[in-house]
Amino acid sequence: MDRFEDHCWKDIVDEELLEIYRHYKRDTYIGDRPALLAIDLYNLVYEGGALPVREVVKQFPSACGEYAWNAIEPTKRLFAAARALGLPVIYTRGETRPDARPGRVRATNRQEKKKAPDGMEIYEAFRPEPGDLVIHKQRASGFYGTPLAANLTMLGVNSLIVCGESTSGCVRASVVDAYSNGFHTTVVEECVFDRSPLSHKVSLFDLHHKYADVMHLDEVLERMKELPARRGL
């Protein structure tokens, strides 16, 4: 298994498919002026604790169970590295303001129960700090109908380092739109998660070969050491 394909999908992707996709093989990297984009790390996905998803979704349909909780510590390491460098930290979260959200506009077609009042608040382990940017969105992509691209341009950002959830939903949609808007994107494998391991793996495989560089956390942290600190943004 070569380094480019040494990822979580290697147990479901056979040699024939790898041969079909060999033309996408390339060197992976993080951009020289990145921002950290944290997608939908809100309370709802952690409800019910670190149990199997099939158990927690009975009561909490928006939860990601053990997969969300397993990503907490890796994501905290990524946040710490980004903040140490002074990189812009940007969050997306669902729109909850009554005067901004038409009743039928949702990010997905999942049938939802009534949410806790603080369900869309960013989870305490990743709470925004002064100077961070929070993007409210109505659809899956953090770019669709939001000022995200304009803010990235104003910040002098040319690339994104992505964490969050769900891999097959809002992460995928945001990464595809980032590519379409001209931003190089790195997806940190250990810091994204989904309710379905199969959807997670297939989505990362597709994103890696077409729209983004999927990289392991340790490699991303090593590459970040090469970046100059950014202050006063």
N, C-alpha and C positions, 0 to 999 in steps of 0.2 A: 504494500500500500504506500503510494507516494505521499508526500507531505500535503499536497493540495487536496487530496481526498481523505486525509486522516481525520475524519470527523464522525459525528454521531450516526450518520446515515450509512456507514460502511457495512452494517449488518443487514440492510434491506436493499442495497443497490449492488447488482451483480456486475461482473466484468463486461458483459455485453453492453449494458447501459453506460458504463464508464467509457467504453470505446466510442459510443455515439457522442458523448459529451467531451471528448478529449480536446476538441477545438477551443474550448473555453479555458483551458489550463493557462495560468499566467502567474506572475509574482503578485503576492498580496501585500498590502501596506495600509497604514493609516495616513491620513492627510497631514500636511504641515500646519494647518490652522483649523483644528477640529473643535467641535462642541460635543458635549455629552448630551444625547437625547434619550430621556427616560420615558418610555411609553407606558402609560396607564398603570403605574405602580400605586394604585389606590386601595383603600381598605377592603373593598368588595372581594378582591382576588385572594385575600388571606383569611377570609371568614371560614370558620370551622376547623382551623388548625392544619397541622401537617399530616392529614389522613389521606388515604387513597381518594382520588377524585370521585369515583363512583359512590363513595359514602358522603362526602361533603356536599355534592350537588343536589342531594335529596332535599336538603334544607336551604342551601346557598348556591343557586344556579350559576352565579357569576364567579364562584371560587375556583381556584386551580390546585387546591390541596397540597400534597407533598411536593409537587413540582414548583409551586410558588415558594414554598418554604426552603426547599433545597437551594434556590437561587439567591436567598437573602445574603448570605455571607460573601459569595463571590461578587455580588453587586455592590455591597458595602466596600469591598476592596477597590472596585472600579471607581466608585464615587470618591473615595479618599485620594486616589491618584489624580483624578481630574481636578479636585479642589486644591490639591497641593501645587498644581501647575497654574492655577487660576483660569482654567478653561471655562468658557460659558457653560452653564448647566441649565438645560431646558427640559421642562416636563410637558407631557400632554395628559389631559384628563377629560372625562366626559362633561358635556355642557349640562349644567343643572339650574342655571339662572332662569326663572320663570319667564322673564321678558325677552329671552334670547332663544328659546327652544320651542318650536312648534311641537305639539303633542305627538305627532306620528313620526318624527324624525329620530331615528335611532342608528347606532353604528352597525348593528347586525339584526337579523331576523329572530334572534333568540327570544323566546317568551320569558318575560321578566316578572318576578314578584316585586312587591313593594320594597324599596331599598331603605336601609337605615339612613337617617339624616346625614351622617358623616361618611356614607359609603363611598363617595367619590373624592373624599379628601385623601391626599397623598399619605401613604403608610408611614408610621412614625420613624421607621429606620431610615427613611429617605426624605424626611421632611424638608421642604424648600428653605433656603436661607436667603437673607436679604441680598438683592441683586440677581437672584435666579429669575428665570422667565417661566411662567405657567401659561400654556396654550389650552384654551377651552375648545373642544371640537364636538361636532355633531355626528360626524361620520368616522369610519375606521381610520382613515389617513389623517395624520397630524397636519398635513398640508392642505387638505381639501377645505376650502372656505375659511381658512384661517390666515393670520398674518405671519406664519412661521417663516416662509421663505424671505419675506421682507426683513424680518428681524435678523435672520442669519446674514443677509447681505450687509445690514448696518453694523453688525458685529465683526465683519471681516472674516467670517467663517467660510471655509471652502470644502469642509468635509464633516462627517458625523461619525460618532462612536455610539452605537445603539444598544440599549438594554431594555428589558420590559416584557410586556405580554399583549395579546397572545401571539405566538410566533406565526400562526397561520392566519391571523386576523389583522389586528391593528399594527403589529410590527411589519408584517408583509406589505400591507397597503402603504404604510409610511415609507418603507425602504424603496418600494417601486417608485413612489412619487419623488423621493429624494433623488433617485437616479434621473428621473425625467426632468427635474429642476436643475440638474448639473452638479449635484453634490456627491462626491465620492463617499461611500458609506461602508463602515466596518461594523459587522454584527458580532457581538461577543457571545460565543456559543453558550458558555456557562451562565450567562446573565439574561438569557431570554428563555421563556417557557410557555407551555401550552397545556390545555386539559388533556390532549391526546398526544401520546408519544409518537404515533405514526404521522400525524399532521405536523408535529414539530420537526421531525426528521426530513420529511418530504419538502416542507417549506424551506428549511435551511439549505437543502440540496439545490432547489430551484433558485433561491436568492443568490447563493454562492456562485453558481455558474452563469447567471444572467445579469444580476443587478448590484451585487455587493460582494465584499470580501468577508467571509465568515472566518473568524480567527479565534483561537483559544485565549482565555483570559491571561495566562502567563505570558504569552507572546505579545498581546496588546500592551500589557504593563511594561514589558521590556522596551517595546517601541516607543512608548510614551516617555521613557527616560531620555530619549533623544530629542524631545521637543523643548524649545525654550519656554520658560515661564511667561505667562501673559498676565499682566497686571493692569488695573485701572480701567477695565472694560465696563 
